[in-house]
Amino acid sequence: MERRSFVQGVAQGAGLAGILAAGTAPAIVHAQANLRWRLTSSFPKVLDTLFGTVDVFAQKVRELSGGRFQVTTHAPGELVPAFGTVDAIKDGTVELAHTAPYYYFGKDETFALACAVPFGLNSRALTAWYYEGNGLKLMRDFYRAYNIVNFPMGNTGAQMGGWFRKEIKSLAEFKGTKFRVGGFGGRIVERIGGVPQNIPGGEIYQALEKGTIDAAEWVGPYDDLKLGFVKVAPNYAYPGWWEGGAQLELHVNTKAFDSLSPEYKAILEAASTYCHTDMQAKYDGKNAQALRTLVSQGAKLFPFPNDLMEAAFKASMDYYAELSGKNAAWKKVYDDYAVFRRDSYQWFRFSEATFDNFMMRQRL
């Protein structure tokens, strides 16, 4: 075998570049020993788009490592509670977690910027901010205090506005509504008169059925159909203005991540990036048919009234300004986020929005 062919084979096989110093013999690359890590999810197994993503991730890690790197996946309650993933990663209880970062806004509101905030970035723009802008760097700086190395791993796209016992026709009718809403969005719901409830996905149906809550949002048609909300609260609102593109993340314990070889680190990045694309493809592919099914089962779609939308937007902008005045971590990330949001929507105004609006008027 020629020396050049040998060198290329070593570099490709190990997934590393620059293994040779000028004028020296080829470096000997030793594969990292077999590993078995645990991944805890914040989502119940019935949701094959959300929990299913961690199974896809585990499969990709196994394939890319030739079976040397195994990841076992666990539903909420098997290892840690649904909303216990950040503490579990910080303490090293598990090596990996998959969650919606905005669940942890109570620790610091900055968590929400990695996932979704009311009237924030859509899924395309959020991915661009992470990979092309400063998003990933800024959030990794923030996560360092929690022993987390983060990777984007999925996005639901813009979500629906939830299930209500009765149609909401004005902001006044919304006031007093006990509304299950995920994470950070509840702060704005409260400011416009709603009563937010933060309930894990697996417990929402029972709360609606028993009347503990008046309304609930989850994700969108495909997941909502599985959870059966149409049976107990048939009025289906849109849009989910608090989640224009909710991003999920893979969280890796810093010490565990640092112990990995460059090859295994690259495998985690490659597998999570694959899953990031795969999740939204699944939602975009499945939501249309699921919405038709929900309508056939009695779902009644209605848009949030304009006075509610305007009040929520104003309350959101006012709240972000308040946070910037008292939370240095939030201000550091949000200042960059807000500029990227402004520029993204200026561009989408002339491209995506115009094209989509035209196509939606056509009889296809």
Summary of the structure (lengths in Angstrom):
residues: 364
radius of gyration: 22.2
end to end distance: 58.6
largest distance: 78.2
contacts: 1226
relative contact order: 0.15
helix: 52%
strand: 14%
